Amino acid sequence: MTQRDLILLALDDSQSLRLMERALQAVDYEVAIAHDSKGLEKILDESSPALLLIAEHFSSKNGIEIAETARERFPTLPILLFAEKDTTGTIKAVLKAGLSGYLYPPLHTDDIVDAVHRSLARARHLGDWIRREVKRTTSSLEKRAEISESERDKLEAIIANIEDGVVVLDQENKILFINRIARETFDLPVDSIGKPILNVIHNPDIQAFLLHSMESSVKYHELTFDDGRVFNAQQTAIPHIGTAISLHDITYFKKMEQIRNEFVNTVSHDLRSPLTSVLGYAELMSRVGTLNEEQQEFVRRIEASVQSITILINDLLDLGRLQAGYDTGRESIQLESILQYSLDMLGSLITQKNLYLEKNIASNLPALRANPIRIRQMLDNLIGNAIKYTPKDGTIRISIRAEDRQLIFEISDTGPGIPLNEQFRIFEKFYRASNVLDGPKGSGLGLAIVKSIVENHQGRVWVESTLGKGATFIVVLPV
Ligand code: ADP
């Protein structure tokens, strides 16, 4: 309804004002007149005019500035400027202020009506376009929302049918959701939704886990049931909702682990006991009669060989255990204290070879959660290698420092070093680098054990070396 639109005129009292008023009323526009900027604001706020026509100089103020402010507050309001003259300056100012157009004297009724008509038509088109876009965007959002609804159904169906048990608890530990597997595992009635979990589950192992996980940040726990089933329970906090507990049946893996354990124990026992008797009889030889020198030498060789086979078997069994993941028993340890034990034991070898030992241990090192026996073994192997491969009068440097929640252990020596193209292979089982084959004896298992230990502790180990110039082994362990 173009004819009833309200046109707001902001002009000082003048012939032009009266001409505009008459011309617009003649084509049935409603006209409001503002006499100063206060009046202008009041009409803009209260009457929502369809168009503002403002003079370049209005109530001794700059009309363009007032128009700009009005446009910021009412971005869709079309504004026409009544300029004093038609100059390029005026056009620029109108464009810059984002106004709809301008009029200038001498005024003609047709020009006034025409300019208002055109500005309103353009504003209407713009309004229609905005409304269409809003509708389009809203319906596309609605469609997307519909899909993500249907996706929730899908998700629920998946969770309900996966082979792991899932229980979701609210912040008061009442059951919000439980899938079939979890319900069957805990032998719960169908109507357990909404009940506090501790009231419906009575297995002491699970009660302990639930109580513990509520009080602290315990995340994993093995749950054993009377019928022999074993589950790995994992707890995850869900912000604003509560907690999700997932249960994974690990009965089969536990059985396998047990079988493997028994096998390793049997094999180690079966291999070690004949060796012990070989060693025992070798020792008895000299007691049952006098041995000549050659015989004594043979006995010494038997003993040395049995000892090295025993070390080899122990290393192999260790590696088997480590690689099968039997490296548990984490406790809080200080790496520097374990290093000291290791050095105490290997000290005599260092002295024998007249090696110079340089230690650089940072103070206030954080504790590690680690298996102290394995960490000791790792240090013994690395330090043992440095001693073994470094010629007499050489130097061994050991350092420990902390960096970014990691402990960094470095050991370097002045030994033969490792050829570049073999450096990545020395951590493999039985691999010995070509430059040491004529040198000290070894089985090639020590570094494979080191690597397994470090990786079981979520760390990394690598070597840096220039052939003939020594080697540096670096171990990084997370704190
Ligand atoms: P080994 O019983 O042969 O010492 P390791 O697994 O401990 O077995 O080491 C594998 C190989 O890595 C060694 O045979 C040797 O070639 C190389 N290596 C280990 N430590 C050093 C070292 N400190 N200096 C030079 N070579 C080394």
Boltz pocket constraint, residues with backbone or C-beta under 6 A from the ligand:
constraints:
  - pocket:
      binder: B
      contacts: [[A, 381], [A, 382], [A, 385], [A, 386], [A, 389], [A, 413], [A, 415], [A, 416], [A, 417], [A, 418], [A, 426], [A, 427], [A, 428], [A, 431], [A, 432], [A, 433], [A, 434], [A, 436], [A, 441], [A, 442], [A, 443], [A, 444], [A, 445], [A, 446], [A, 447], [A, 448], [A, 470], [A, 471]]
      max_distance: 6.0
